[in-house]
Amino acid sequence: MPLLVCLGFFREAGMPDLSAEILKEIRRTLSVDLEVTEPVDLHHELARDLGIDSMGAIILAVALEDRFRVKLSDEDAFAVVTVGDLVDLVERRLREVPAKDAPEDGQGKGAR
């Protein structure tokens, strides 16, 4: 897969910035926290290809929740097989946040 150098880090060609940022955080967590030394691509299966067990999955989920301020549920875990699945999931959760946090009918900032 071709790579572009962008602001000092590598990003997959054609990936939207949000997806690239999520993938970057997944790679960082896998490398730093879980000591995965092989390259990590979207098609890699977390368990089979990268050796991520249940504890590793929890560490990865917590890191993504902390970094992106999203909530990943146990039910979400069943749908995630590949790194690409995880990127898609976090991106979906991020897109849900504004709708949930939006003030309703004047309730919110300044409405007292």
C-alpha positions as MATLAB code, in Angstrom:
seq = 'MPLLVCLGFFREAGMPDLSAEILKEIRRTLSVDLEVTEPVDLHHELARDLGIDSMGAIILAVALEDRFRVKLSDEDAFAVVTVGDLVDLVERRLREVPAKDAPEDGQGKGAR';
ca = [
       0.000    0.000    0.000;
       1.523    3.385   -0.971;
       2.383    5.778    1.830;
       2.496    9.546    1.933;
       4.677   11.498    4.284;
       2.413   13.990    6.008;
       3.584   16.361    8.759;
       6.376   14.041    9.825;
       4.353   10.834   10.149;
       3.177    8.216    7.690;
      -0.404    8.061    6.527;
      -2.013    5.611    4.114;
      -2.852    7.213    0.777;
      -6.536    7.977    0.402;
      -7.414    7.622    4.096;
      -9.431   10.465    5.592;
      -7.550   12.315    8.326;
      -9.774   10.940   11.111;
      -9.237    7.336   10.058;
      -5.510    7.953    9.733;
      -5.389    9.457   13.239;
      -7.267    6.473   14.689;
      -4.936    4.043   12.904;
      -1.933    5.983   14.200;
      -3.202    5.632   17.788;
      -3.889    1.911   17.320;
      -0.352    1.419   16.020;
       1.100    3.454   18.889;
      -0.805    1.466   21.520;
       0.066   -1.860   19.944;
       3.746   -0.926   19.755;
       4.236    0.886   23.073;
       1.743   -0.781   25.404;
       1.436   -4.257   23.905;
       4.926   -4.579   22.409;
       3.730   -5.642   18.960;
       6.842   -5.365   16.787;
       5.515   -6.303   13.347;
       3.926   -3.776   10.951;
       0.209   -3.157   11.556;
      -2.104   -2.770    8.557;
      -5.870   -2.438    8.222;
      -6.314   -6.041    7.028;
      -4.515   -7.602   10.003;
      -6.659   -9.628   12.380;
      -6.102   -8.513   15.963;
      -6.055  -12.003   17.496;
      -4.719  -14.209   14.709;
      -2.177  -11.907   13.038;
      -1.125   -9.662   15.938;
      -1.582  -12.044   18.875;
      -3.917   -9.748   20.821;
      -5.629  -11.639   23.654;
      -8.555  -10.473   25.811;
      -6.317   -8.408   28.118;
      -4.635   -6.812   25.111;
      -8.044   -5.992   23.660;
      -9.006   -4.249   26.906;
      -5.772   -2.232   26.914;
      -6.348   -1.237   23.301;
      -9.993   -0.296   23.921;
      -9.143    1.815   26.992;
      -6.379    3.627   25.102;
      -8.778    4.455   22.256;
     -11.521    5.519   24.675;
      -9.096    7.823   26.497;
      -7.576    9.301   23.352;
     -10.813    9.877   21.424;
     -13.291   10.237   24.330;
     -15.620    7.525   23.044;
     -17.222    4.507   24.715;
     -16.587    1.059   23.263;
     -18.935   -1.612   24.604;
     -18.523   -5.340   25.080;
     -21.019   -5.844   22.256;
     -18.744   -3.818   19.966;
     -15.925   -6.278   20.596;
     -17.792   -9.113   18.874;
     -17.906   -7.184   15.592;
     -14.210   -6.282   15.591;
     -11.904   -8.769   13.892;
      -9.420   -6.646   11.959;
      -7.586   -3.400   12.604;
      -9.809   -1.878    9.899;
     -12.933   -2.972   11.815;
     -11.583   -1.190   14.897;
     -10.823    1.997   12.946;
     -14.371    1.957   11.527;
     -15.903    1.391   14.970;
     -14.046    4.264   16.623;
     -14.889    6.540   13.700;
     -18.595    5.627   13.991;
     -18.552    6.324   17.738;
     -16.882    9.686   17.139;
     -19.556   10.642   14.626;
     -22.278    9.739   17.168;
     -20.886   12.021   19.895;
     -22.069   15.420   18.551;
     -25.663   14.210   18.169;
     -25.745   12.929   21.751;
     -24.081   16.019   23.227;
     -26.095   18.609   21.326;
     -28.313   20.790   23.547;
     -32.038   20.229   23.163;
     -34.556   23.084   22.794;
     -32.468   25.830   24.362;
     -31.208   23.660   27.185;
     -27.470   23.904   27.464;
     -25.054   26.797   27.582;
     -26.683   29.977   28.788;
     -30.177   28.478   29.216;
     -31.046   28.999   32.867;
];
